Amino acid sequence: MHVVSRMSVEAALRAAVRQVFDDQRQLFTEGAHERSVVFHIAGHLASWVRTQLPSLAVDVEYNRWTRNEKDWLAKRLTLPGGTQVVYPDLIIHRRGRSRPADNVLVVEVKREGADPEAVQHDLDKLHAFSLEPFHYQHAVLLELPRGDRTPRWYWCPAAPSPAGPRTGTPPLAPVWI
């Protein structure tokens, strides 16, 4: 199985977010919707993926998958409150697959000061994405600041995977980009 190291993913994500923050500062200072920011981050990540992980793709709000490569399904997660169709804000994955090697990174994005229940919902989604059937290797909550402060992220702890235990940042310790 091919596992992409957290260090590699973190460096690529940090570079993409930093580039967008530097080049598209107005999106941050005017409080543009998170989708506007995610679009630009995805573009920068796509360049990295093309060179480093050419069999994978970067998608925004992509909700399709298949267990058998012919029956396409909406992505659903079992979360507190029931099963829900989900649209991850940003993913690095192999379309149409659902093995750990196929699902590298899932990112949910929130504005600083977002409703705590909405933040908890995204954290629940990120944890669920690390489980059956998706097995994402890495999960990140990206917080977009208000004003001119730099973004920060939280590497979310995940369930043990076939690749072995995960190590790194304690649960929800912020890392400034």
C-alpha positions, -999 to 999 in steps of 0.1 A, spaced: 0 0 0 13 35 -8 10 59 21 18 96 16 36 109 46 21 136 67 53 156 62 49 156 25 11 165 26 17 191 52 44 208 31 22 209 0 -8 222 19 12 248 38 27 260 5 -7 262 -12 -24 280 16 5 304 20 6 312 -17 -32 319 -18 -29 340 14 0 360 -2 -15 363 -37 -52 366 -29 -51 385 4 -84 403 -4 -103 370 -2 -92 368 35 -95 405 45 -130 409 30 -142 376 44 -150 360 11 -169 327 13 -147 297 21 -154 282 -14 -137 311 -30 -105 304 -10 -107 267 -14 -109 270 -52 -75 288 -52 -59 264 -27 -70 234 -48 -54 249 -79 -20 252 -61 -24 217 -47 -33 203 -81 1 214 -94 19 195 -66 -3 164 -72 4 164 -109 41 161 -102 42 141 -70 11 119 -71 1 118 -108 -24 90 -104 -44 111 -80 -67 142 -83 -76 173 -63 -113 180 -61 -135 205 -44 -169 194 -30 -167 161 -48 -192 136 -35 -190 105 -57 -175 71 -51 -179 35 -59 -173 2 -42 -172 -18 -74 -162 7 -102 -197 7 -118 -223 17 -93 -216 54 -85 -228 65 -51 -231 97 -32 -205 99 -3 -224 93 29 -211 93 65 -227 81 97 -225 111 120 -242 121 152 -277 126 142 -277 100 114 -264 92 80 -258 122 57 -246 129 22 -214 149 24 -194 171 2 -158 175 15 -145 209 9 -112 197 -6 -98 162 -12 -67 146 -27 -78 111 -40 -81 87 -68 -116 91 -82 -138 60 -81 -118 42 -54 -120 38 -17 -89 22 -3 -64 40 20 -39 43 -9 -66 61 -29 -77 87 -4 -48 109 8 -62 141 22 -96 155 32 -99 191 43 -129 209 58 -127 247 59 -143 271 84 -140 308 90 -126 319 123 -154 325 147 -177 300 130 -206 285 150 -191 259 173 -218 233 163 -208 237 126 -171 233 136 -179 202 156 -199 188 126 -169 193 104 -146 176 130 -171 147 131 -170 144 93 -132 145 92 -130 116 118 -156 96 99 -137 101 66 -108 82 82 -130 52 88 -146 26 66 -154 29 37 -131 59 28 -100 55 49 -85 89 43 -49 90 54 -49 126 65 -77 150 77 -73 187 84 -96 214 96 -84 247 80 -95 279 98 -96 310 77 -89 342 97 -108 374 97 -87 404 88 -50 401 81 -39 372 104 -25 340 89 -47 309 85 -42 280 108 -50 244 107 -57 215 130 -45 180 120 -73 158 132 -66 125 149 -79 96 130 -87 60 137 -60 34 133 -57 24 97 -42 -7 79 -11 14 75 -6 15 112 -11 40 140 -10 77 134 13 100 152 18 137 152 2 168 166 -20 162 196 -57 164 189 -67 198 176 -35 216 184 -34 246 160 -6 250 136 -1 284 120 4 284 83 
